[in-house]
Amino acid sequence: MTARAAGAHGEPKFLCDEMLGRLARYLRAAGYDATLATGGASDRVLLAEALRERRAFLTCDRRVAEHKAAAGIAAILPRGDLDALAHDVAARFDIDWLHRPFSRCLVDNTPLAAAGPVHRDRLPADVATSPALHCPACGRVYWAGSHHRRMHARLRQWSGG
């Protein structure tokens, strides 16, 4: 990983192309700053964005490597299922899939905050007293339900545990 693809604390930051939405979601679930390209932006625009924001650009599009700007920015991943992509990204960027689990919004990448009383009203009755988090940007509320357990199990599997 180059210095251009690291955040202020030295941990990797990512810009995932539109085809890697599930990978971006799992990177966020692991606590990594992972944005997702939208709107059909050109490779040139995405590479410039990655450079400006000090992100590694993750893509399966081999043509991206043809751009001069791709050097040190683009990580061309092999096409494959989510498990294969996760393995490849972990190897290239020394990813700890249990880094800071469930500390970012899975939808918009914002760091999560503790849920307050106003957010707890939106929790199902059977989890209303459980720890919960909320996204200050989009307002989503997160708790450790079945979806959380399934995602956490996959993160553990990718971590070798």
C-alpha positions as a Markdown table, in Angstrom:
| # | Residue | x | y | z |
|---|---|---|---|---|
| 1 | Met | 0.0 | 0.0 | 0.0 |
| 2 | Thr | 1.3 | 3.5 | -0.8 |
| 3 | Ala | 1.1 | 6.5 | 1.5 |
| 4 | Arg | -1.5 | 7.9 | -0.9 |
| 5 | Ala | -3.9 | 5.1 | 0.2 |
| 6 | Ala | -3.7 | 5.6 | 3.9 |
| 7 | Gly | -5.7 | 7.7 | 6.3 |
| 8 | Ala | -4.4 | 10.0 | 9.0 |
| 9 | His | -3.7 | 7.0 | 11.3 |
| 10 | Gly | -1.9 | 5.0 | 8.7 |
| 11 | Glu | -4.8 | 2.5 | 8.2 |
| 12 | Pro | -6.0 | 2.0 | 4.6 |
| 13 | Lys | -8.9 | 3.9 | 3.1 |
| 14 | Phe | -10.7 | 2.6 | 0.1 |
| 15 | Leu | -12.8 | 3.7 | -2.9 |
| 16 | Cys | -14.6 | 0.7 | -4.3 |
| 17 | Asp | -15.9 | 0.7 | -7.8 |
| 18 | Glu | -19.6 | 0.3 | -8.3 |
| 19 | Met | -19.3 | -3.5 | -8.9 |
| 20 | Leu | -17.8 | -4.0 | -5.4 |
| 21 | Gly | -20.7 | -2.8 | -3.3 |
| 22 | Arg | -20.8 | -5.9 | -1.1 |
| 23 | Leu | -17.1 | -5.7 | -0.5 |
| 24 | Ala | -17.4 | -2.0 | 0.5 |
| 25 | Arg | -20.1 | -2.9 | 3.0 |
| 26 | Tyr | -17.9 | -5.6 | 4.6 |
| 27 | Leu | -14.9 | -3.2 | 4.8 |
| 28 | Arg | -17.2 | -0.8 | 6.6 |
| 29 | Ala | -18.5 | -3.6 | 8.8 |
| 30 | Ala | -14.8 | -4.2 | 9.8 |
| 31 | Gly | -14.4 | -0.5 | 10.6 |
| 32 | Tyr | -12.5 | 0.6 | 7.5 |
| 33 | Asp | -13.3 | 3.9 | 5.7 |
| 34 | Ala | -14.7 | 2.6 | 2.4 |
| 35 | Thr | -16.6 | 4.8 | -0.1 |
| 36 | Leu | -18.4 | 3.4 | -3.1 |
| 37 | Ala | -18.3 | 4.9 | -6.6 |
| 38 | Thr | -21.8 | 5.9 | -7.9 |
| 39 | Gly | -23.3 | 7.5 | -10.9 |
| 40 | Gly | -21.1 | 5.8 | -13.6 |
| 41 | Ala | -18.1 | 8.1 | -13.1 |
| 42 | Ser | -15.2 | 7.5 | -15.5 |
| 43 | Asp | -12.1 | 5.7 | -14.4 |
| 44 | Arg | -10.1 | 8.9 | -14.7 |
| 45 | Val | -12.5 | 10.7 | -12.4 |
| 46 | Leu | -12.4 | 7.8 | -9.9 |
| 47 | Leu | -8.6 | 7.7 | -9.9 |
| 48 | Ala | -8.5 | 11.4 | -9.3 |
| 49 | Glu | -10.9 | 11.1 | -6.4 |
| 50 | Ala | -8.9 | 8.3 | -4.9 |
| 51 | Leu | -5.7 | 10.3 | -5.1 |
| 52 | Arg | -7.3 | 13.4 | -3.7 |
| 53 | Glu | -8.9 | 11.5 | -0.8 |
| 54 | Arg | -5.8 | 9.3 | -0.2 |
| 55 | Arg | -7.7 | 6.1 | -0.9 |
| 56 | Ala | -6.8 | 2.9 | -2.7 |
| 57 | Phe | -9.1 | 2.4 | -5.6 |
| 58 | Leu | -10.4 | -1.2 | -5.6 |
| 59 | Thr | -11.7 | -2.6 | -8.9 |
| 60 | Cys | -12.0 | -5.7 | -11.0 |
| 61 | Asp | -11.7 | -3.7 | -14.2 |
| 62 | Arg | -8.3 | -4.6 | -15.7 |
| 63 | Arg | -8.6 | -1.6 | -18.1 |
| 64 | Val | -8.0 | 0.8 | -15.2 |
| 65 | Ala | -4.4 | -0.3 | -15.1 |
| 66 | Glu | -3.9 | 1.4 | -18.5 |
| 67 | His | -4.2 | 4.8 | -16.9 |
| 68 | Lys | -1.0 | 6.5 | -15.8 |
| 69 | Ala | -2.8 | 7.7 | -12.7 |
| 70 | Ala | -3.5 | 4.1 | -11.6 |
| 71 | Ala | 0.1 | 3.5 | -10.5 |
| 72 | Gly | 0.1 | 3.3 | -6.7 |
| 73 | Ile | -3.6 | 4.0 | -6.4 |
| 74 | Ala | -5.5 | 1.2 | -8.2 |
| 75 | Ala | -5.7 | -2.4 | -6.9 |
| 76 | Ile | -6.9 | -4.6 | -9.6 |
| 77 | Leu | -8.7 | -7.5 | -8.0 |
| 78 | Pro | -9.4 | -10.8 | -9.6 |
| 79 | Arg | -13.0 | -11.5 | -10.4 |
| 80 | Gly | -14.6 | -13.9 | -8.0 |
| 81 | Asp | -17.0 | -14.4 | -5.2 |
| 82 | Leu | -17.0 | -12.2 | -2.1 |
| 83 | Asp | -14.8 | -14.6 | -0.1 |
| 84 | Ala | -12.1 | -14.5 | -2.7 |
| 85 | Leu | -12.2 | -10.7 | -3.0 |
| 86 | Ala | -12.0 | -10.4 | 0.8 |
| 87 | His | -9.0 | -12.7 | 0.9 |
| 88 | Asp | -7.2 | -10.8 | -1.8 |
| 89 | Val | -7.8 | -7.4 | -0.2 |
| 90 | Ala | -6.7 | -8.7 | 3.2 |
| 91 | Ala | -3.5 | -10.0 | 1.7 |
| 92 | Arg | -2.7 | -6.8 | -0.2 |
| 93 | Phe | -3.6 | -4.3 | 2.6 |
| 94 | Asp | -3.0 | -6.3 | 5.8 |
| 95 | Ile | -6.7 | -6.1 | 6.7 |
| 96 | Asp | -7.8 | -7.2 | 10.1 |
| 97 | Trp | -11.5 | -8.1 | 9.5 |
| 98 | Leu | -12.2 | -7.6 | 13.2 |
| 99 | His | -10.5 | -4.2 | 13.3 |
| 100 | Arg | -13.3 | -2.2 | 14.7 |
| 101 | Pro | -16.4 | -4.2 | 13.9 |
| 102 | Phe | -19.6 | -2.3 | 13.3 |
| 103 | Ser | -18.2 | 1.1 | 14.0 |
| 104 | Arg | -19.3 | 2.6 | 10.6 |
| 105 | Cys | -22.6 | 2.9 | 8.9 |
| 106 | Leu | -22.9 | 0.1 | 6.4 |
| 107 | Val | -24.8 | 2.4 | 4.0 |
| 108 | Asp | -23.0 | 5.7 | 4.0 |
| 109 | Asn | -19.7 | 5.0 | 5.7 |
| 110 | Thr | -20.2 | 7.5 | 8.6 |
| 111 | Pro | -18.6 | 6.6 | 11.9 |
| 112 | Leu | -21.4 | 5.5 | 14.3 |
| 113 | Ala | -22.4 | 7.0 | 17.6 |
| 114 | Ala | -24.1 | 5.6 | 20.7 |
| 115 | Ala | -27.9 | 5.5 | 20.3 |
| 116 | Gly | -29.8 | 7.9 | 22.6 |
| 117 | Pro | -33.4 | 7.7 | 23.9 |
| 118 | Val | -34.7 | 9.2 | 20.6 |
| 119 | His | -33.1 | 6.4 | 18.6 |
| 120 | Arg | -34.2 | 3.6 | 21.0 |
| 121 | Asp | -37.8 | 4.3 | 20.2 |
| 122 | Arg | -37.1 | 2.8 | 16.8 |
| 123 | Leu | -35.7 | -0.5 | 18.1 |
| 124 | Pro | -37.7 | -3.7 | 18.2 |
| 125 | Ala | -39.2 | -4.3 | 21.6 |
| 126 | Asp | -37.1 | -7.5 | 22.2 |
| 127 | Val | -33.8 | -5.5 | 21.8 |
| 128 | Ala | -34.8 | -2.1 | 23.2 |
| 129 | Thr | -32.5 | -2.5 | 26.2 |
| 130 | Ser | -29.5 | -3.9 | 24.1 |
| 131 | Pro | -26.6 | -1.7 | 23.1 |
| 132 | Ala | -27.3 | 0.2 | 19.9 |
| 133 | Leu | -25.6 | 2.6 | 17.6 |
| 134 | His | -26.9 | 5.2 | 15.2 |
| 135 | Cys | -25.6 | 7.0 | 12.1 |
| 136 | Pro | -25.5 | 10.7 | 12.6 |
| 137 | Ala | -25.7 | 11.3 | 8.8 |
| 138 | Cys | -28.6 | 9.0 | 7.7 |
| 139 | Gly | -30.3 | 8.3 | 11.0 |
| 140 | Arg | -30.1 | 4.5 | 10.7 |
| 141 | Val | -30.1 | 2.6 | 14.0 |
| 142 | Tyr | -28.0 | -0.6 | 14.4 |
| 143 | Trp | -28.2 | -3.3 | 17.0 |
| 144 | Ala | -26.8 | -6.9 | 17.3 |
| 145 | Gly | -29.6 | -8.8 | 15.5 |
| 146 | Ser | -29.5 | -11.8 | 13.2 |
| 147 | His | -28.0 | -9.8 | 10.3 |
| 148 | His | -25.3 | -8.5 | 12.6 |
| 149 | Arg | -24.5 | -12.0 | 13.8 |
| 150 | Arg | -24.3 | -13.4 | 10.2 |
| 151 | Met | -22.0 | -10.6 | 9.1 |
| 152 | His | -19.8 | -10.9 | 12.2 |
| 153 | Ala | -19.5 | -14.6 | 11.7 |
| 154 | Arg | -18.2 | -14.0 | 8.1 |
| 155 | Leu | -15.7 | -11.4 | 9.4 |
| 156 | Arg | -14.5 | -13.9 | 12.0 |
| 157 | Gln | -14.2 | -16.6 | 9.2 |
| 158 | Trp | -12.1 | -14.2 | 7.1 |
| 159 | Ser | -9.9 | -13.4 | 10.1 |
| 160 | Gly | -9.2 | -17.1 | 10.5 |
| 161 | Gly | -11.2 | -17.5 | 13.7 |
